[in-house]
């Protein structure tokens, strides 16, 4: 098994695709099947700026040259394998579209951490707080009953 040149970063990958998608469609989910990402598109490489590998090497004549590798195609294949994008063939060749899973994950990544917490985790947190409050209320009531019982019998 050959190791990828640039390790797949799901957050960068999805945010890159989502930013391009939002320019055209905003937050509408109904267009995820029609917006196509092509591995050859030049825009895709330049938006993967954080993942681009740049290697400087010496040439035969003693000069230096740079080799730049864009992870676009490898990342699209990995995203497809993870179910984040769908692979399709059309007249332009191989293209990719968001899967619903990929789009929703990208939207979660685009939210602030606080908003994500309140929308997705607050229910569990609130239930735990309510449970602890109920236990405190019961303990407090029992203590008051014991104190009142002691005062009456003294």
N, CA, C and O atoms as a GROMACS GRO file, in nm:
protein
  616
    1UNK      N    1   0.085  -0.118   0.000
    1UNK     CA    2   0.000   0.000   0.000
    1UNK      C    3   0.090   0.125   0.000
    1UNK      O    4   0.177   0.139   0.085
    2UNK      N    5   0.066   0.210  -0.094
    2UNK     CA    6   0.147   0.331  -0.107
    2UNK      C    7   0.092   0.442  -0.017
    2UNK      O    8  -0.028   0.469  -0.016
    3UNK      N    9   0.181   0.504   0.058
    3UNK     CA   10   0.141   0.613   0.147
    3UNK      C   11   0.125   0.742   0.066
    3UNK      O   12   0.203   0.772  -0.023
    4UNK      N   13   0.021   0.816   0.101
    4UNK     CA   14  -0.007   0.943   0.034
    4UNK      C   15   0.107   1.042   0.060
    4UNK      O   16   0.167   1.042   0.167
    5UNK      N   17   0.136   1.126  -0.039
    5UNK     CA   18   0.240   1.227  -0.024
    5UNK      C   19   0.202   1.328   0.084
    5UNK      O   20   0.287   1.367   0.164
    6UNK      N   21   0.078   1.370   0.087
    6UNK     CA   22   0.029   1.465   0.186
    6UNK      C   23  -0.085   1.398   0.260
    6UNK      O   24  -0.184   1.358   0.199
    7UNK      N   25  -0.071   1.386   0.390
    7UNK     CA   26  -0.173   1.317   0.467
    7UNK      C   27  -0.306   1.391   0.460
    7UNK      O   28  -0.311   1.514   0.470
    8UNK      N   29  -0.411   1.316   0.444
    8UNK     CA   30  -0.546   1.371   0.430
    8UNK      C   31  -0.586   1.446   0.556
    8UNK      O   32  -0.574   1.394   0.667
    9UNK      N   33  -0.633   1.568   0.539
    9UNK     CA   34  -0.683   1.649   0.650
    9UNK      C   35  -0.830   1.679   0.620
    9UNK      O   36  -0.862   1.764   0.537
   10UNK      N   37  -0.917   1.606   0.688
   10UNK     CA   38  -1.060   1.614   0.659
   10UNK      C   39  -1.114   1.757   0.672
   10UNK      O   40  -1.192   1.802   0.589
   11UNK      N   41  -1.072   1.826   0.775
   11UNK     CA   42  -1.123   1.962   0.797
   11UNK      C   43  -1.083   2.056   0.683
   11UNK      O   44  -1.168   2.128   0.630
   12UNK      N   45  -0.956   2.057   0.645
   12UNK     CA   46  -0.911   2.143   0.534
   12UNK      C   47  -0.984   2.105   0.406
   12UNK      O   48  -1.030   2.191   0.332
   13UNK      N   49  -0.992   1.975   0.381
   13UNK     CA   50  -1.058   1.926   0.260
   13UNK      C   51  -1.203   1.973   0.251
   13UNK      O   52  -1.244   2.032   0.152
   14UNK      N   53  -1.278   1.947   0.356
   14UNK     CA   54  -1.420   1.983   0.354
   14UNK      C   55  -1.444   2.133   0.354
   14UNK      O   56  -1.533   2.182   0.285
   15UNK      N   57  -1.364   2.206   0.430
   15UNK     CA   58  -1.381   2.352   0.433
   15UNK      C   59  -1.348   2.414   0.298
   15UNK      O   60  -1.412   2.510   0.257
   16UNK      N   61  -1.248   2.360   0.229
   16UNK     CA   62  -1.212   2.410   0.097
   16UNK      C   63  -1.328   2.391  -0.001
   16UNK      O   64  -1.366   2.483  -0.072
   17UNK      N   65  -1.383   2.270  -0.002
   17UNK     CA   66  -1.495   2.242  -0.092
   17UNK      C   67  -1.619   2.324  -0.052
   17UNK      O   68  -1.690   2.375  -0.138
   18UNK      N   69  -1.643   2.335   0.078
   18UNK     CA   70  -1.761   2.409   0.124
   18UNK      C   71  -1.751   2.557   0.087
   18UNK      O   72  -1.851   2.618   0.048
   19UNK      N   73  -1.633   2.616   0.101
   19UNK     CA   74  -1.618   2.757   0.065
   19UNK      C   75  -1.651   2.781  -0.081
   19UNK      O   76  -1.718   2.880  -0.113
   20UNK      N   77  -1.606   2.693  -0.169
   20UNK     CA   78  -1.639   2.708  -0.312
   20UNK      C   79  -1.788   2.686  -0.336
   20UNK      O   80  -1.849   2.756  -0.416
   21UNK      N   81  -1.845   2.590  -0.267
   21UNK     CA   82  -1.987   2.560  -0.281
   21UNK      C   83  -2.072   2.679  -0.235
   21UNK      O   84  -2.169   2.717  -0.301
   22UNK      N   85  -2.034   2.739  -0.122
   22UNK     CA   86  -2.111   2.850  -0.065
   22UNK      C   87  -2.109   2.974  -0.155
   22UNK      O   88  -2.206   3.050  -0.158
   23UNK      N   89  -2.000   2.994  -0.228
   23UNK     CA   90  -1.993   3.108  -0.320
   23UNK      C   91  -2.107   3.101  -0.420
   23UNK      O   92  -2.167   3.203  -0.455
   24UNK      N   93  -2.137   2.981  -0.466
   24UNK     CA   94  -2.240   2.965  -0.568
   24UNK      C   95  -2.380   2.943  -0.510
   24UNK      O   96  -2.478   2.997  -0.562
   25UNK      N   97  -2.390   2.862  -0.402
   25UNK     CA   98  -2.522   2.822  -0.353
   25UNK      C   99  -2.554   2.863  -0.210
   25UNK      O  100  -2.665   2.836  -0.163
   26UNK      N  101  -2.463   2.926  -0.140
   26UNK     CA  102  -2.490   2.961  -0.001
   26UNK      C  103  -2.501   2.837   0.085
   26UNK      O  104  -2.422   2.744   0.070
   27UNK      N  105  -2.597   2.834   0.176
   27UNK     CA  106  -2.615   2.719   0.266
   27UNK      C  107  -2.720   2.621   0.218
   27UNK      O  108  -2.761   2.533   0.294
   28UNK      N  109  -2.765   2.635   0.094
   28UNK     CA  110  -2.868   2.546   0.041
   28UNK      C  111  -2.812   2.406   0.019
   28UNK      O  112  -2.710   2.390  -0.048
   29UNK      N  113  -2.878   2.306   0.074
   29UNK     CA  114  -2.829   2.169   0.062
   29UNK      C  115  -2.881   2.100  -0.065
   29UNK      O  116  -2.825   1.999  -0.107
   30UNK      N  117  -2.983   2.153  -0.126
   30UNK     CA  118  -3.046   2.082  -0.239
   30UNK      C  119  -2.959   2.079  -0.365
   30UNK      O  120  -2.992   2.006  -0.459
   31UNK      N  121  -2.851   2.155  -0.369
   31UNK     CA  122  -2.766   2.157  -0.488
   31UNK      C  123  -2.640   2.071  -0.475
   31UNK      O  124  -2.553   2.076  -0.562
   32UNK      N  125  -2.629   1.994  -0.367
   32UNK     CA  126  -2.504   1.921  -0.346
   32UNK      C  127  -2.476   1.818  -0.455
   32UNK      O  128  -2.360   1.786  -0.481
   33UNK      N  129  -2.580   1.767  -0.520
   33UNK     CA  130  -2.558   1.671  -0.629
   33UNK      C  131  -2.518   1.736  -0.760
   33UNK      O  132  -2.462   1.670  -0.847
   34UNK      N  133  -2.546   1.864  -0.775
   34UNK     CA  134  -2.519   1.928  -0.904
   34UNK      C  135  -2.390   2.011  -0.905
   34UNK      O  136  -2.342   2.047  -1.013
   35UNK      N  137  -2.332   2.041  -0.790
   35UNK     CA  138  -2.208   2.118  -0.787
   35UNK      C  139  -2.091   2.021  -0.793
   35UNK      O  140  -2.069   1.944  -0.700
   36UNK      N  141  -2.015   2.026  -0.903
   36UNK     CA  142  -1.910   1.928  -0.927
   36UNK      C  143  -1.772   1.985  -0.898
   36UNK      O  144  -1.742   2.100  -0.930
   37UNK      N  145  -1.689   1.900  -0.838
   37UNK     CA  146  -1.549   1.932  -0.812
   37UNK      C  147  -1.466   1.844  -0.905
   37UNK      O  148  -1.483   1.723  -0.908
   38UNK      N  149  -1.377   1.907  -0.979
   38UNK     CA  150  -1.293   1.833  -1.072
   38UNK      C  151  -1.150   1.838  -1.021
   38UNK      O  152  -1.102   1.945  -0.981
   39UNK      N  153  -1.083   1.726  -1.022
   39UNK     CA  154  -0.946   1.720  -0.968
   39UNK      C  155  -0.848   1.804  -1.050
   39UNK      O  156  -0.741   1.838  -1.001
   40UNK      N  157  -0.883   1.837  -1.173
   40UNK     CA  158  -0.793   1.912  -1.259
   40UNK      C  159  -0.815   2.063  -1.245
   40UNK      O  160  -0.732   2.142  -1.289
   41UNK      N  161  -0.926   2.100  -1.185
   41UNK     CA  162  -0.955   2.244  -1.169
   41UNK      C  163  -0.840   2.314  -1.097
   41UNK      O  164  -0.794   2.268  -0.992
   42UNK      N  165  -0.796   2.422  -1.153
   42UNK     CA  166  -0.682   2.492  -1.093
   42UNK      C  167  -0.721   2.556  -0.960
   42UNK      O  168  -0.636   2.569  -0.871
   43UNK      N  169  -0.846   2.596  -0.945
   43UNK     CA  170  -0.884   2.662  -0.820
   43UNK      C  171  -0.870   2.569  -0.701
   43UNK      O  172  -0.841   2.616  -0.590
   44UNK      N  173  -0.889   2.441  -0.721
   44UNK     CA  174  -0.887   2.349  -0.608
   44UNK      C  175  -0.748   2.341  -0.546
   44UNK      O  176  -0.735   2.339  -0.423
   45UNK      N  177  -0.646   2.337  -0.629
   45UNK     CA  178  -0.509   2.331  -0.578
   45UNK      C  179  -0.471   2.452  -0.496
   45UNK      O  180  -0.410   2.439  -0.390
   46UNK      N  181  -0.505   2.571  -0.543
   46UNK     CA  182  -0.462   2.690  -0.470
   46UNK      C  183  -0.539   2.711  -0.340
   46UNK      O  184  -0.493   2.785  -0.253
   47UNK      N  185  -0.655   2.648  -0.326
   47UNK     CA  186  -0.727   2.659  -0.199
   47UNK      C  187  -0.677   2.559  -0.096
   47UNK      O  188  -0.712   2.569   0.022
   48UNK      N  189  -0.597   2.462  -0.138
   48UNK     CA  190  -0.538   2.367  -0.044
   48UNK      C  191  -0.403   2.419   0.004
   48UNK      O  192  -0.310   2.341   0.024
   49UNK      N  193  -0.392   2.548   0.021
   49UNK     CA  194  -0.264   2.613   0.049
   49UNK      C  195  -0.195   2.556   0.172
   49UNK      O  196  -0.072   2.546   0.175
   50UNK      N  197  -0.272   2.519   0.275
   50UNK     CA  198  -0.210   2.465   0.397
   50UNK      C  199  -0.152   2.326   0.377
   50UNK      O  200  -0.067   2.284   0.454
   51UNK      N  201  -0.196   2.256   0.275
   51UNK     CA  202  -0.153   2.118   0.256
   51UNK      C  203  -0.057   2.101   0.140
   51UNK      O  204  -0.012   1.989   0.112
   52UNK      N  205  -0.025   2.208   0.072
   52UNK     CA  206   0.065   2.198  -0.043
   52UNK      C  207   0.206   2.169   0.007
   52UNK      O  208   0.256   2.233   0.099
   53UNK      N  209   0.269   2.072  -0.057
   53UNK     CA  210   0.408   2.039  -0.022
   53UNK      C  211   0.500   2.104  -0.123
   53UNK      O  212   0.483   2.090  -0.244
   54UNK      N  213   0.596   2.173  -0.072
   54UNK     CA  214   0.694   2.238  -0.158
   54UNK      C  215   0.831   2.180  -0.125
   54UNK      O  216   0.873   2.177  -0.009
   55UNK      N  217   0.899   2.137  -0.226
   55UNK     CA  218   1.030   2.074  -0.208
   55UNK      C  219   1.131   2.145  -0.297
   55UNK      O  220   1.110   2.160  -0.417
   56UNK      N  221   1.240   2.188  -0.236
   56UNK     CA  222   1.348   2.253  -0.313
   56UNK      C  223   1.459   2.151  -0.334
   56UNK      O  224   1.498   2.080  -0.241
   57UNK      N  225   1.509   2.143  -0.455
   57UNK     CA  226   1.617   2.048  -0.483
   57UNK      C  227   1.718   2.111  -0.579
   57UNK      O  228   1.689   2.209  -0.646
   58UNK      N  229   1.835   2.052  -0.583
   58UNK     CA  230   1.943   2.100  -0.670
   58UNK      C  231   1.930   2.036  -0.808
   58UNK      O  232   1.903   1.917  -0.822
   59UNK      N  233   1.950   2.119  -0.908
   59UNK     CA  234   1.948   2.069  -1.045
   59UNK      C  235   2.088   2.023  -1.085
   59UNK      O  236   2.184   2.048  -1.012
   60UNK      N  237   2.100   1.958  -1.200
   60UNK     CA  238   2.229   1.907  -1.248
   60UNK      C  239   2.330   2.018  -1.273
   60UNK      O  240   2.450   1.998  -1.258
   61UNK      N  241   2.281   2.134  -1.312
   61UNK     CA  242   2.374   2.245  -1.340
   61UNK      C  243   2.411   2.326  -1.215
   61UNK      O  244   2.478   2.429  -1.226
   62UNK      N  245   2.369   2.280  -1.097
   62UNK     CA  246   2.407   2.346  -0.972
   62UNK      C  247   2.306   2.446  -0.921
   62UNK      O  248   2.323   2.498  -0.811
   63UNK      N  249   2.202   2.474  -0.995
   63UNK     CA  250   2.099   2.568  -0.952
   63UNK      C  251   1.999   2.500  -0.860
   63UNK      O  252   2.015   2.383  -0.824
   64UNK      N  253   1.897   2.572  -0.823
   64UNK     CA  254   1.791   2.514  -0.740
   64UNK      C  255   1.658   2.525  -0.814
   64UNK      O  256   1.636   2.615  -0.895
   65UNK      N  257   1.571   2.431  -0.784
   65UNK     CA  258   1.437   2.431  -0.843
   65UNK      C  259   1.338   2.388  -0.735
   65UNK      O  260   1.376   2.326  -0.636
   66UNK      N  261   1.214   2.422  -0.757
   66UNK     CA  262   1.109   2.385  -0.662
   66UNK      C  263   1.012   2.289  -0.728
   66UNK      O  264   0.977   2.302  -0.845
   67UNK      N  265   0.970   2.194  -0.648
   67UNK     CA  266   0.866   2.102  -0.691
   67UNK      C  267   0.748   2.123  -0.597
   67UNK      O  268   0.763   2.116  -0.475
   68UNK      N  269   0.632   2.149  -0.653
   68UNK     CA  270   0.514   2.173  -0.572
   68UNK      C  271   0.413   2.062  -0.600
   68UNK      O  272   0.380   2.035  -0.716
   69UNK      N  273   0.365   1.999  -0.494
   69UNK     CA  274   0.269   1.890  -0.508
   69UNK      C  275   0.137   1.933  -0.445
   69UNK      O  276   0.131   1.969  -0.327
   70UNK      N  277   0.032   1.927  -0.524
   70UNK     CA  278  -0.102   1.956  -0.475
   70UNK      C  279  -0.171   1.823  -0.445
   70UNK      O  280  -0.167   1.732  -0.527
   71UNK      N  281  -0.233   1.810  -0.330
   71UNK     CA  282  -0.295   1.682  -0.292
   71UNK      C  283  -0.436   1.662  -0.346
   71UNK      O  284  -0.507   1.573  -0.301
   72UNK      N  285  -0.476   1.742  -0.441
   72UNK     CA  286  -0.615   1.745  -0.484
   72UNK      C  287  -0.672   1.609  -0.520
   72UNK      O  288  -0.768   1.566  -0.458
   73UNK      N  289  -0.615   1.540  -0.618
   73UNK     CA  290  -0.673   1.413  -0.664
   73UNK      C  291  -0.670   1.308  -0.554
   73UNK      O  292  -0.768   1.238  -0.532
   74UNK      N  293  -0.557   1.296  -0.486
   74UNK     CA  294  -0.547   1.197  -0.378
   74UNK      C  295  -0.651   1.225  -0.270
   74UNK      O  296  -0.712   1.133  -0.216
   75UNK      N  297  -0.669   1.354  -0.239
   75UNK     CA  298  -0.765   1.388  -0.135
   75UNK      C  299  -0.909   1.364  -0.181
   75UNK      O  300  -0.993   1.321  -0.101
   76UNK      N  301  -0.939   1.390  -0.306
   76UNK     CA  302  -1.073   1.362  -0.356
   76UNK      C  303  -1.102   1.212  -0.352
   76UNK      O  304  -1.212   1.171  -0.317
   77UNK      N  305  -1.003   1.131  -0.386
   77UNK     CA  306  -1.021   0.985  -0.378
   77UNK      C  307  -1.040   0.941  -0.234
   77UNK      O  308  -1.126   0.856  -0.205
   78UNK      N  309  -0.962   0.997  -0.142
   78UNK     CA  310  -0.976   0.964   0.000
   78UNK      C  311  -1.112   1.010   0.053
   78UNK      O  312  -1.178   0.938   0.128
   79UNK      N  313  -1.154   1.130   0.012
   79UNK     CA  314  -1.286   1.179   0.053
   79UNK      C  315  -1.397   1.090   0.002
   79UNK      O  316  -1.496   1.069   0.071
   80UNK      N  317  -1.380   1.038  -0.118
   80UNK     CA  318  -1.478   0.945  -0.175
   80UNK      C  319  -1.480   0.814  -0.096
   80UNK      O  320  -1.587   0.761  -0.067
   81UNK      N  321  -1.362   0.764  -0.061
   81UNK     CA  322  -1.354   0.640   0.017
   81UNK      C  323  -1.418   0.656   0.154
   81UNK      O  324  -1.473   0.560   0.208
   82UNK      N  325  -1.411   0.775   0.210
   82UNK     CA  326  -1.470   0.802   0.342
   82UNK      C  327  -1.618   0.839   0.334
   82UNK      O  328  -1.682   0.859   0.437
   83UNK      N  329  -1.672   0.849   0.215
   83UNK     CA  330  -1.813   0.883   0.198
   83UNK      C  331  -1.842   1.030   0.210
   83UNK      O  332  -1.958   1.069   0.229
   84UNK      N  333  -1.740   1.116   0.198
   84UNK     CA  334  -1.759   1.260   0.210
   84UNK      C  335  -1.797   1.325   0.078
   84UNK      O  336  -1.864   1.428   0.075
   85UNK      N  337  -1.753   1.264  -0.033
   85UNK     CA  338  -1.789   1.309  -0.168
   85UNK      C  339  -1.828   1.187  -0.251
   85UNK      O  340  -1.787   1.075  -0.222
   86UNK      N  341  -1.907   1.212  -0.354
   86UNK     CA  342  -1.947   1.106  -0.446
   86UNK      C  343  -1.867   1.120  -0.575
   86UNK      O  344  -1.848   1.231  -0.625
   87UNK      N  345  -1.822   1.009  -0.627
   87UNK     CA  346  -1.745   1.009  -0.752
   87UNK      C  347  -1.840   0.980  -0.867
   87UNK      O  348  -1.922   0.888  -0.860
   88UNK      N  349  -1.830   1.060  -0.973
   88UNK     CA  350  -1.916   1.045  -1.091
   88UNK      C  351  -1.832   1.058  -1.217
   88UNK      O  352  -1.724   1.116  -1.216
   89UNK      N  353  -1.883   1.005  -1.324
   89UNK     CA  354  -1.820   1.026  -1.455
   89UNK      C  355  -1.918   1.103  -1.541
   89UNK      O  356  -2.038   1.075  -1.541
   90UNK      N  357  -1.867   1.201  -1.613
   90UNK     CA  358  -1.949   1.273  -1.709
   90UNK      C  359  -1.865   1.300  -1.834
   90UNK      O  360  -1.757   1.244  -1.848
   91UNK      N  361  -1.914   1.385  -1.922
   91UNK     CA  362  -1.843   1.412  -2.047
   91UNK      C  363  -1.708   1.480  -2.025
   91UNK      O  364  -1.621   1.473  -2.112
   92UNK      N  365  -1.690   1.545  -1.910
   92UNK     CA  366  -1.563   1.610  -1.879
   92UNK      C  367  -1.465   1.517  -1.808
   92UNK      O  368  -1.353   1.558  -1.777
   93UNK      N  369  -1.504   1.395  -1.783
   93UNK     CA  370  -1.419   1.299  -1.713
   93UNK      C  371  -1.471   1.271  -1.574
   93UNK      O  372  -1.591   1.272  -1.549
   94UNK      N  373  -1.379   1.247  -1.483
   94UNK     CA  374  -1.413   1.212  -1.346
   94UNK      C  375  -1.438   1.338  -1.265
   94UNK      O  376  -1.355   1.429  -1.262
   95UNK      N  377  -1.554   1.344  -1.200
   95UNK     CA  378  -1.589   1.459  -1.115
   95UNK      C  379  -1.639   1.408  -0.980
   95UNK      O  380  -1.672   1.290  -0.964
   96UNK      N  381  -1.645   1.499  -0.886
   96UNK     CA  382  -1.690   1.465  -0.751
   96UNK      C  383  -1.796   1.565  -0.708
   96UNK      O  384  -1.791   1.682  -0.746
   97UNK      N  385  -1.892   1.518  -0.629
   97UNK     CA  386  -1.993   1.605  -0.569
   97UNK      C  387  -1.996   1.576  -0.420
   97UNK      O  388  -1.954   1.469  -0.375
   98UNK      N  389  -2.047   1.671  -0.344
   98UNK     CA  390  -2.063   1.647  -0.200
   98UNK      C  391  -2.160   1.532  -0.178
   98UNK      O  392  -2.259   1.520  -0.251
   99UNK      N  393  -2.134   1.448  -0.080
   99UNK     CA  394  -2.236   1.358  -0.030
   99UNK      C  395  -2.308   1.435   0.081
   99UNK      O  396  -2.256   1.535   0.130
  100UNK      N  397  -2.423   1.389   0.120
  100UNK     CA  398  -2.494   1.459   0.228
  100UNK      C  399  -2.411   1.454   0.356
  100UNK      O  400  -2.404   1.553   0.430
  101UNK      N  401  -2.347   1.339   0.383
  101UNK     CA  402  -2.262   1.325   0.500
  101UNK      C  403  -2.147   1.426   0.497
  101UNK      O  404  -2.118   1.492   0.597
  102UNK      N  405  -2.083   1.439   0.382
  102UNK     CA  406  -1.971   1.532   0.368
  102UNK      C  407  -2.015   1.677   0.386
  102UNK      O  408  -1.947   1.756   0.452
  103UNK      N  409  -2.128   1.711   0.327
  103UNK     CA  410  -2.179   1.848   0.339
  103UNK      C  411  -2.211   1.882   0.485
  103UNK      O  412  -2.175   1.989   0.533
  104UNK      N  413  -2.279   1.791   0.553
  104UNK     CA  414  -2.316   1.817   0.692
  104UNK      C  415  -2.192   1.825   0.783
  104UNK      O  416  -2.187   1.907   0.874
  105UNK      N  417  -2.093   1.740   0.757
  105UNK     CA  418  -1.968   1.748   0.834
  105UNK      C  419  -1.898   1.880   0.808
  105UNK      O  420  -1.844   1.942   0.901
  106UNK      N  421  -1.897   1.924   0.683
  106UNK     CA  422  -1.834   2.052   0.650
  106UNK      C  423  -1.906   2.167   0.720
  106UNK      O  424  -1.842   2.259   0.769
  107UNK      N  425  -2.038   2.161   0.724
  107UNK     CA  426  -2.114   2.266   0.794
  107UNK      C  427  -2.080   2.266   0.943
  107UNK      O  428  -2.072   2.372   1.004
  108UNK      N  429  -2.061   2.147   1.002
  108UNK     CA  430  -2.022   2.141   1.144
  108UNK      C  431  -1.884   2.202   1.165
  108UNK      O  432  -1.862   2.273   1.263
  109UNK      N  433  -1.792   2.175   1.073
  109UNK     CA  434  -1.658   2.234   1.084
  109UNK      C  435  -1.664   2.386   1.071
  109UNK      O  436  -1.582   2.457   1.130
  110UNK      N  437  -1.759   2.437   0.994
  110UNK     CA  438  -1.766   2.581   0.969
  110UNK      C  439  -1.827   2.658   1.086
  110UNK      O  440  -1.815   2.781   1.091
  111UNK      N  441  -1.891   2.589   1.178
  111UNK     CA  442  -1.951   2.656   1.292
  111UNK      C  443  -1.844   2.689   1.396
  111UNK      O  444  -1.739   2.624   1.403
  112UNK      N  445  -1.872   2.789   1.476
  112UNK     CA  446  -1.781   2.818   1.587
  112UNK      C  447  -1.792   2.704   1.688
  112UNK      O  448  -1.897   2.639   1.694
  113UNK      N  449  -1.689   2.678   1.766
  113UNK     CA  450  -1.695   2.568   1.863
  113UNK      C  451  -1.809   2.584   1.964
  113UNK      O  452  -1.870   2.486   2.005
  114UNK      N  453  -1.837   2.708   2.003
  114UNK     CA  454  -1.946   2.730   2.099
  114UNK      C  455  -2.081   2.698   2.036
  114UNK      O  456  -2.167   2.636   2.099
  115UNK      N  457  -2.100   2.741   1.912
  115UNK     CA  458  -2.226   2.713   1.845
  115UNK      C  459  -2.244   2.563   1.825
  115UNK      O  460  -2.352   2.509   1.846
  116UNK      N  461  -2.136   2.495   1.786
  116UNK     CA  462  -2.142   2.350   1.768
  116UNK      C  463  -2.180   2.283   1.900
  116UNK      O  464  -2.264   2.194   1.902
  117UNK      N  465  -2.119   2.327   2.010
  117UNK     CA  466  -2.149   2.269   2.141
  117UNK      C  467  -2.296   2.287   2.176
  117UNK      O  468  -2.363   2.191   2.214
  118UNK      N  469  -2.347   2.409   2.162
  118UNK     CA  470  -2.485   2.434   2.201
  118UNK      C  471  -2.586   2.365   2.110
  118UNK      O  472  -2.693   2.324   2.156
  119UNK      N  473  -2.554   2.350   1.982
  119UNK     CA  474  -2.648   2.284   1.892
  119UNK      C  475  -2.641   2.133   1.900
  119UNK      O  476  -2.743   2.066   1.881
  120UNK      N  477  -2.523   2.077   1.928
  120UNK     CA  478  -2.507   1.932   1.920
  120UNK      C  479  -2.484   1.864   2.054
  120UNK      O  480  -2.517   1.746   2.068
  121UNK      N  481  -2.430   1.931   2.151
  121UNK     CA  482  -2.395   1.867   2.278
  121UNK      C  483  -2.472   1.923   2.397
  121UNK      O  484  -2.469   1.864   2.505
  122UNK      N  485  -2.540   2.034   2.380
  122UNK     CA  486  -2.606   2.100   2.491
  122UNK      C  487  -2.710   2.010   2.556
  122UNK      O  488  -2.727   2.014   2.678
  123UNK      N  489  -2.780   1.930   2.479
  123UNK     CA  490  -2.884   1.843   2.535
  123UNK      C  491  -2.830   1.751   2.642
  123UNK      O  492  -2.892   1.737   2.748
  124UNK      N  493  -2.717   1.688   2.618
  124UNK     CA  494  -2.656   1.597   2.715
  124UNK      C  495  -2.612   1.676   2.838
  124UNK      O  496  -2.634   1.634   2.951
  125UNK      N  497  -2.549   1.790   2.814
  125UNK     CA  498  -2.502   1.875   2.923
  125UNK      C  499  -2.620   1.922   3.008
  125UNK      O  500  -2.614   1.917   3.131
  126UNK      N  501  -2.726   1.967   2.944
  126UNK     CA  502  -2.843   2.017   3.016
  126UNK      C  503  -2.908   1.906   3.099
  126UNK      O  504  -2.953   1.930   3.211
  127UNK      N  505  -2.914   1.785   3.044
  127UNK     CA  506  -2.972   1.673   3.119
  127UNK      C  507  -2.889   1.641   3.242
  127UNK      O  508  -2.944   1.613   3.349
  128UNK      N  509  -2.758   1.645   3.229
  128UNK     CA  510  -2.671   1.620   3.343
  128UNK      C  511  -2.687   1.727   3.450
  128UNK      O  512  -2.690   1.697   3.569
  129UNK      N  513  -2.696   1.852   3.408
  129UNK     CA  514  -2.716   1.963   3.504
  129UNK      C  515  -2.850   1.946   3.574
  129UNK      O  516  -2.859   1.966   3.695
  130UNK      N  517  -2.954   1.909   3.500
  130UNK     CA  518  -3.086   1.891   3.560
  130UNK      C  519  -3.083   1.775   3.661
  130UNK      O  520  -3.144   1.783   3.768
  131UNK      N  521  -3.013   1.668   3.627
  131UNK     CA  522  -3.002   1.554   3.718
  131UNK      C  523  -2.930   1.594   3.846
  131UNK      O  524  -2.975   1.561   3.955
  132UNK      N  525  -2.818   1.665   3.833
  132UNK     CA  526  -2.742   1.709   3.951
  132UNK      C  527  -2.826   1.805   4.035
  132UNK      O  528  -2.823   1.798   4.158
  133UNK      N  529  -2.900   1.894   3.971
  133UNK     CA  530  -2.987   1.987   4.045
  133UNK      C  531  -3.096   1.911   4.122
  133UNK      O  532  -3.129   1.946   4.235
  134UNK      N  533  -3.151   1.807   4.060
  134UNK     CA  534  -3.255   1.727   4.127
  134UNK      C  535  -3.196   1.655   4.249
  134UNK      O  536  -3.259   1.651   4.355
  135UNK      N  537  -3.077   1.599   4.234
  135UNK     CA  538  -3.011   1.531   4.347
  135UNK      C  539  -2.983   1.631   4.460
  135UNK      O  540  -3.007   1.600   4.577
  136UNK      N  541  -2.934   1.749   4.426
  136UNK     CA  542  -2.907   1.853   4.527
  136UNK      C  543  -3.034   1.893   4.600
  136UNK      O  544  -3.033   1.913   4.721
  137UNK      N  545  -3.143   1.905   4.527
  137UNK     CA  546  -3.271   1.942   4.587
  137UNK      C  547  -3.318   1.834   4.683
  137UNK      O  548  -3.365   1.864   4.793
  138UNK      N  549  -3.305   1.709   4.644
  138UNK     CA  550  -3.347   1.597   4.730
  138UNK      C  551  -3.261   1.593   4.857
  138UNK      O  552  -3.314   1.579   4.967
  139UNK      N  553  -3.130   1.605   4.842
  139UNK     CA  554  -3.040   1.604   4.958
  139UNK      C  555  -3.070   1.721   5.049
  139UNK      O  556  -3.075   1.705   5.171
  140UNK      N  557  -3.090   1.838   4.992
  140UNK     CA  558  -3.121   1.957   5.072
  140UNK      C  559  -3.251   1.938   5.150
  140UNK      O  560  -3.260   1.974   5.267
  141UNK      N  561  -3.350   1.881   5.086
  141UNK     CA  562  -3.479   1.857   5.151
  141UNK      C  563  -3.463   1.756   5.264
  141UNK      O  564  -3.521   1.774   5.372
  142UNK      N  565  -3.386   1.650   5.241
  142UNK     CA  566  -3.364   1.550   5.346
  142UNK      C  567  -3.292   1.611   5.466
  142UNK      O  568  -3.326   1.581   5.581
  143UNK      N  569  -3.194   1.697   5.441
  143UNK     CA  570  -3.123   1.763   5.551
  143UNK      C  571  -3.218   1.851   5.631
  143UNK      O  572  -3.214   1.851   5.754
  144UNK      N  573  -3.302   1.925   5.561
  144UNK     CA  574  -3.399   2.011   5.631
  144UNK      C  575  -3.496   1.927   5.714
  144UNK      O  576  -3.533   1.966   5.824
  145UNK      N  577  -3.536   1.813   5.661
  145UNK     CA  578  -3.627   1.724   5.736
  145UNK      C  579  -3.558   1.670   5.862
  145UNK      O  580  -3.617   1.666   5.969
  146UNK      N  581  -3.432   1.629   5.846
  146UNK     CA  582  -3.357   1.576   5.961
  146UNK      C  583  -3.337   1.684   6.067
  146UNK      O  584  -3.349   1.656   6.186
  147UNK      N  585  -3.306   1.805   6.026
  147UNK     CA  586  -3.287   1.915   6.121
  147UNK      C  587  -3.420   1.945   6.192
  147UNK      O  588  -3.423   1.961   6.314
  148UNK      N  589  -3.528   1.951   6.115
  148UNK     CA  590  -3.659   1.977   6.175
  148UNK      C  591  -3.697   1.863   6.271
  148UNK      O  592  -3.752   1.889   6.378
  149UNK      N  593  -3.669   1.739   6.233
  149UNK     CA  594  -3.700   1.624   6.317
  149UNK      C  595  -3.621   1.629   6.448
  149UNK      O  596  -3.674   1.596   6.554
  150UNK      N  597  -3.493   1.670   6.440
  150UNK     CA  598  -3.408   1.679   6.558
  150UNK      C  599  -3.458   1.789   6.653
  150UNK      O  600  -3.458   1.770   6.775
  151UNK      N  601  -3.500   1.904   6.597
  151UNK     CA  602  -3.548   2.016   6.677
  151UNK      C  603  -3.677   1.973   6.750
  151UNK      O  604  -3.695   2.005   6.868
  152UNK      N  605  -3.763   1.902   6.683
  152UNK     CA  606  -3.891   1.862   6.742
  152UNK      C  607  -3.867   1.761   6.856
  152UNK      O  608  -3.937   1.766   6.957
  153UNK      N  609  -3.772   1.672   6.841
  153UNK     CA  610  -3.752   1.568   6.940
  153UNK      C  611  -3.652   1.607   7.048
  153UNK      O  612  -3.627   1.528   7.138
  154UNK      N  613  -3.597   1.724   7.042
  154UNK     CA  614  -3.506   1.768   7.148
  154UNK      C  615  -3.582   1.838   7.254
  154UNK      O  616  -3.524   1.883   7.353
   0.00000   0.00000   0.00000
